[in-house]
Amino acid sequence: MKVLLVNPNRYKSPPVPPLGLEYITASLEEKGHAAEIVDLCFSSESYKDIDNSIISFKPDVVGIAVRNADSVLYHTNEFFLDEIKDIINHIKSGHGLKVIIGGTGVLTNPEGTLEYLNADYAIAGPAENTIHAVLDKMGRSDTGRKVHHGKTAGGISCRRRPLKIDYKKYTEAGGVIGFETHKGCSSSCVFCIEANSRVSFKDPEDVIEEIKSFVDIGYDSFHLCDSEFNENLDYTIDFCTVLKKADLGIKWAVYMKPANFNKKLFKLLKDTGVYLITLSVDSWKKCPLYWTDYEKFVFGAKSSGIKVAIDFLTGFPYETGDNLSEYFDILRRPLPDSVGVNTYIRLYKSLQITDIIMKDAKLKDNLLGKIDDPTFIKPVFYNSIDTERLKHLLGDDRLFRIEGPEKGVNYTRAEASTETEAAKK
């Protein structure tokens, strides 16, 4: 089959290359299909670009990435699904083609998202293998199950190459090239749609080859797209050991959690070019050991010469202002470089935290958004600590930043800070 893959993500704070579509393209081509990507991120005429791609490529089916349903942060929230729905309707009505949707945004409510977007099939979870079953189903005109759950088995072969996307546009607009080392997450965070998902690791040599293919064409700055790099300490050390041996001369930023770390890992991270760790921290029912690990992690990373930015999610049900003051004191102690605080929790139908809140009438008073819609497709937030109260609790402590009012992510902020410091010297 000929498959046209569409990236409808036009969010530019920062712009994020469609990594997932590159992996899907490689998987399709490996199985004998033809695949092309139409990237709308910087398009000034989206529908014209789609029409031209369909006319020239003549696809049998179109796949559309749903990276996110919205931009997640309450204050500056942007809802993406209506624009994606318009694109799907344009493709179906104007060209008579079937549409498959996939991406992390589908996981929030696979059946509800499929219906809302008026797509024909949905893949919830990793699609590199599952898309072949969906294409086979379509080839047999099978009108049965519409939602397929993506699965990975064993190790994942890494076949992506930087051929389909114009990365120069992304880097010039402040974007950074990403890569991944595994899929899935074994953590049980009640607010995360990827919690308790099956974990499959990539061969470190394959990932290094992928990074090298970008280095060979002039790129040396990267960020990791794993939910958290240190899912498994042994794998993380093995990967960094192989990367150090490759001596690619890159710099990269990682997302991690306050677990699965040691002194050897921090040294390897520094030796391989890690300049920033974004540490994901939350306050949901944490024991004292969690906060001890947090402090040890920050001390270990900082002593190795790596900057640490904290992403702190708090304001959960049944927490109080006293709880928050205690958390802020703990967060200060090891002297991270910054702490971003978010107290607006985006709810999705599939989340444990949503069930907890919806079963307690008192908690429902703290809901904001489309609260009468049981699908949670449109943004609904839980908030018990509003911005003004949070400002009062934080005072004028410049270590802390309230997330939401200003767009941006830690790795681009760190880049901008480094450039500013260099200009002053």
Order of alpha helices (4+ residues) and beta strands (2+ residues): beta-alpha-beta-alpha-beta-alpha-beta-alpha-alpha-beta-alpha-beta-alpha-beta-beta-beta-alpha-beta-alpha-beta-alpha-beta-alpha-beta-alpha-beta-beta-alpha-beta-beta-alpha-beta-alpha
